[in-house]
Amino acid sequence: MSFEAILKDLVDQVPQAIGAILVDWEGEAVMEHCHCDPYDIRFIAAHKGIILARLKDMQSSAQIGEVEDVVVTSNLGHLIIGCINQDYSLVMYLERSCTVVLALHYLRLAIIELRKEI
């Protein structure tokens, strides 16, 4: 299955999903599927590196284990960041009314598929 197909399935399976994007370690877009301007999802994804870097600093100093995914909730929506491996992450943006547990379930399944392709 291609990156494009995996991202499309992810966004289609999650009600109120705005988009999903596969990014590399520098925050550069590899592939995205979204119901918004692609620039918007790329901008959001580029900043995920800051969030992950802070969490990874915390995990090494607090010895809490490896970060697998993180959810950031704002008054406008949810941002979910999932680690695929050391070099790639999957970032998904959702409307505020979206059920985060459902989105996490499908995001984790997509990560399994992406790991097979990478």
TORKOL-4160 file (C-alpha; in steps of 0.2 Angstrom, whole numbers, padded with zeros to 4 digits, m for minus):
118
<pt num="1" X="0000" Y="0000" Z="0000"/>
<pt num="2" X="0007" Y="0017" Z="m0004"/>
<pt num="3" X="0010" Y="0032" Z="0008"/>
<pt num="4" X="m0004" Y="0041" Z="m0001"/>
<pt num="5" X="m0017" Y="0027" Z="0001"/>
<pt num="6" X="m0012" Y="0025" Z="0019"/>
<pt num="7" X="m0015" Y="0043" Z="0023"/>
<pt num="8" X="m0031" Y="0044" Z="0013"/>
<pt num="9" X="m0038" Y="0029" Z="0022"/>
<pt num="10" X="m0033" Y="0037" Z="0039"/>
<pt num="11" X="m0042" Y="0053" Z="0035"/>
<pt num="12" X="m0057" Y="0045" Z="0028"/>
<pt num="13" X="m0059" Y="0033" Z="0043"/>
<pt num="14" X="m0059" Y="0047" Z="0056"/>
<pt num="15" X="m0074" Y="0058" Z="0056"/>
<pt num="16" X="m0069" Y="0077" Z="0058"/>
<pt num="17" X="m0051" Y="0073" Z="0052"/>
<pt num="18" X="m0044" Y="0088" Z="0044"/>
<pt num="19" X="m0028" Y="0080" Z="0037"/>
<pt num="20" X="m0013" Y="0069" Z="0040"/>
<pt num="21" X="0005" Y="0071" Z="0034"/>
<pt num="22" X="0020" Y="0060" Z="0034"/>
<pt num="23" X="0036" Y="0070" Z="0039"/>
<pt num="24" X="0054" Y="0067" Z="0040"/>
<pt num="25" X="0066" Y="0071" Z="0055"/>
<pt num="26" X="0067" Y="0089" Z="0049"/>
<pt num="27" X="0049" Y="0092" Z="0048"/>
<pt num="28" X="0049" Y="0091" Z="0029"/>
<pt num="29" X="0033" Y="0084" Z="0021"/>
<pt num="30" X="0035" Y="0067" Z="0012"/>
<pt num="31" X="0016" Y="0065" Z="0008"/>
<pt num="32" X="0000" Y="0072" Z="0014"/>
<pt num="33" X="m0019" Y="0070" Z="0012"/>
<pt num="34" X="m0030" Y="0084" Z="0019"/>
<pt num="35" X="m0046" Y="0093" Z="0018"/>
<pt num="36" X="m0038" Y="0110" Z="0019"/>
<pt num="37" X="m0024" Y="0120" Z="0011"/>
<pt num="38" X="m0009" Y="0108" Z="0010"/>
<pt num="39" X="0002" Y="0123" Z="0016"/>
<pt num="40" X="m0008" Y="0123" Z="0033"/>
<pt num="41" X="m0005" Y="0105" Z="0037"/>
<pt num="42" X="0013" Y="0107" Z="0031"/>
<pt num="43" X="0016" Y="0122" Z="0043"/>
<pt num="44" X="0008" Y="0112" Z="0057"/>
<pt num="45" X="0019" Y="0097" Z="0054"/>
<pt num="46" X="0035" Y="0107" Z="0052"/>
<pt num="47" X="0033" Y="0113" Z="0070"/>
<pt num="48" X="0030" Y="0095" Z="0077"/>
<pt num="49" X="0048" Y="0093" Z="0078"/>
<pt num="50" X="0049" Y="0106" Z="0092"/>
<pt num="51" X="0036" Y="0096" Z="0102"/>
<pt num="52" X="0044" Y="0079" Z="0100"/>
<pt num="53" X="0062" Y="0086" Z="0104"/>
<pt num="54" X="0055" Y="0093" Z="0121"/>
<pt num="55" X="0047" Y="0076" Z="0124"/>
<pt num="56" X="0062" Y="0066" Z="0120"/>
<pt num="57" X="0072" Y="0077" Z="0131"/>
<pt num="58" X="0060" Y="0073" Z="0145"/>
<pt num="59" X="0060" Y="0055" Z="0142"/>
<pt num="60" X="0078" Y="0053" Z="0143"/>
<pt num="61" X="0080" Y="0063" Z="0159"/>
<pt num="62" X="0064" Y="0056" Z="0167"/>
<pt num="63" X="0067" Y="0038" Z="0160"/>
<pt num="64" X="0048" Y="0037" Z="0156"/>
<pt num="65" X="0051" Y="0026" Z="0141"/>
<pt num="66" X="0050" Y="0030" Z="0122"/>
<pt num="67" X="0037" Y="0042" Z="0116"/>
<pt num="68" X="0025" Y="0033" Z="0104"/>
<pt num="69" X="0012" Y="0047" Z="0101"/>
<pt num="70" X="0006" Y="0063" Z="0109"/>
<pt num="71" X="m0010" Y="0073" Z="0108"/>
<pt num="72" X="m0010" Y="0092" Z="0109"/>
<pt num="73" X="m0028" Y="0099" Z="0112"/>
<pt num="74" X="m0032" Y="0117" Z="0108"/>
<pt num="75" X="m0048" Y="0127" Z="0108"/>
<pt num="76" X="m0049" Y="0124" Z="0089"/>
<pt num="77" X="m0044" Y="0106" Z="0087"/>
<pt num="78" X="m0032" Y="0091" Z="0091"/>
<pt num="79" X="m0015" Y="0088" Z="0085"/>
<pt num="80" X="m0009" Y="0070" Z="0086"/>
<pt num="81" X="0009" Y="0066" Z="0083"/>
<pt num="82" X="0014" Y="0048" Z="0081"/>
<pt num="83" X="0032" Y="0042" Z="0080"/>
<pt num="84" X="0035" Y="0029" Z="0065"/>
<pt num="85" X="0054" Y="0027" Z="0068"/>
<pt num="86" X="0069" Y="0039" Z="0072"/>
<pt num="87" X="0067" Y="0047" Z="0055"/>
<pt num="88" X="0048" Y="0049" Z="0052"/>
<pt num="89" X="0033" Y="0054" Z="0061"/>
<pt num="90" X="0014" Y="0055" Z="0056"/>
<pt num="91" X="0005" Y="0070" Z="0061"/>
<pt num="92" X="m0014" Y="0072" Z="0061"/>
<pt num="93" X="m0025" Y="0087" Z="0063"/>
<pt num="94" X="m0043" Y="0085" Z="0069"/>
<pt num="95" X="m0058" Y="0096" Z="0073"/>
<pt num="96" X="m0061" Y="0099" Z="0091"/>
<pt num="97" X="m0077" Y="0089" Z="0091"/>
<pt num="98" X="m0068" Y="0073" Z="0085"/>
<pt num="99" X="m0066" Y="0058" Z="0097"/>
<pt num="100" X="m0047" Y="0057" Z="0100"/>
<pt num="101" X="m0048" Y="0039" Z="0106"/>
<pt num="102" X="m0055" Y="0034" Z="0089"/>
<pt num="103" X="m0042" Y="0045" Z="0080"/>
<pt num="104" X="m0028" Y="0037" Z="0090"/>
<pt num="105" X="m0034" Y="0020" Z="0086"/>
<pt num="106" X="m0033" Y="0023" Z="0067"/>
<pt num="107" X="m0017" Y="0033" Z="0068"/>
<pt num="108" X="m0008" Y="0018" Z="0077"/>
<pt num="109" X="m0015" Y="0006" Z="0063"/>
<pt num="110" X="m0008" Y="0018" Z="0050"/>
<pt num="111" X="0009" Y="0019" Z="0058"/>
<pt num="112" X="0010" Y="0000" Z="0057"/>
<pt num="113" X="0006" Y="0001" Z="0039"/>
<pt num="114" X="0019" Y="0015" Z="0036"/>
<pt num="115" X="0032" Y="0005" Z="0045"/>
<pt num="116" X="0030" Y="m0009" Z="0032"/>
<pt num="117" X="0032" Y="0003" Z="0018"/>
<pt num="118" X="0047" Y="0013" Z="0025"/>
